[in-house]
Amino acid sequence: MTYLETTPDAHPDYRDEKKSRIASFANDEEFRALSNAWRCMALQKKYMNNFSWLGRPMIQLPMDAMAMQEIIWAVKPDLIIETGVAHGGSLMLSASMLELIGHGEVLGIDIEIRPHNRQAIESHPLAKRISLIEGSSIDANVIAQVRAQAAGKSKVLVCLDSNHTHEHVLAELNAYAELVSVGSYCVVFDTFVEDLPADYVWTDRPWGKGNNPKTAVWAWIKDHPGFETDRSIEDRLLITSAPDGFLKRIS
């Protein structure tokens, strides 16, 4: 049973009905195919660029934002490590949840944090929960800084959403997944690239079928039995940018 299946504050009848419904989605081929087709069209139309969190643009599907708030509320991490900052909307989602929980900080890492985005993040009311590192997430110096900040934290959550090539994501997993605490997650975004139609062409990105976050997850998790793919999250969302990307640490 996962964190997200338990719904501890709900009536047992509601919990059981919810669990049964989500389980039925796992093999609902028609519903899943429709969801995948919708996601592909959403990508083509840049649908995920339409949203913000507390004033900062958040390039993320609303369904994934819902999943992240559920995970953060359940885990109650002391530290959330996020690779990929962009405009800072995801940082604000994490920071707002930590503010409600009453503790914790979020660390954002990006190879380039543009001055106007940095200024907006650092002047935001939730800035006290956020720190930033500018540099490649797989640079040895950056990794050392992140490990230093994670030292002594009992609950750590990791989100990988930067460069989406196989090689880069695999290096991020090797650098940061071991920081995840038991019962928490390493969430790998944009694994859906592997599931796009065979004729889908990326014209402005170095990743595609066979070279993306999902292929990195598949390669990495085979050698890391302390993690399992929590497909119950994907089954409840159906439309997600992270299929096979919700990696739960179990030992």
Secondary structure as GFF3:
##gff-version 3
##sequence-region A 1 251
A	DSSP	alpha_helix	3	6	.	.	.	ID=ss1
A	DSSP	alpha_helix	12	25	.	.	.	ID=ss2
A	DSSP	alpha_helix	29	44	.	.	.	ID=ss3
A	DSSP	three_ten_helix	47	50	.	.	.	ID=ss4
A	DSSP	beta_strand	52	53	.	.	.	ID=ss5
A	DSSP	beta_strand	56	57	.	.	.	ID=ss6
A	DSSP	alpha_helix	62	75	.	.	.	ID=ss7
A	DSSP	beta_strand	79	83	.	.	.	ID=ss8
A	DSSP	alpha_helix	89	101	.	.	.	ID=ss9
A	DSSP	beta_strand	105	110	.	.	.	ID=ss10
A	DSSP	alpha_helix	115	122	.	.	.	ID=ss11
A	DSSP	three_ten_helix	127	129	.	.	.	ID=ss12
A	DSSP	beta_strand	130	134	.	.	.	ID=ss13
A	DSSP	alpha_helix	140	150	.	.	.	ID=ss14
A	DSSP	beta_strand	156	160	.	.	.	ID=ss15
A	DSSP	alpha_helix	166	176	.	.	.	ID=ss16
A	DSSP	three_ten_helix	177	179	.	.	.	ID=ss17
A	DSSP	beta_strand	185	188	.	.	.	ID=ss18
A	DSSP	three_ten_helix	191	195	.	.	.	ID=ss19
A	DSSP	alpha_helix	213	221	.	.	.	ID=ss20
A	DSSP	beta_strand	227	229	.	.	.	ID=ss21
A	DSSP	alpha_helix	231	237	.	.	.	ID=ss22
A	DSSP	beta_strand	246	249	.	.	.	ID=ss23
###
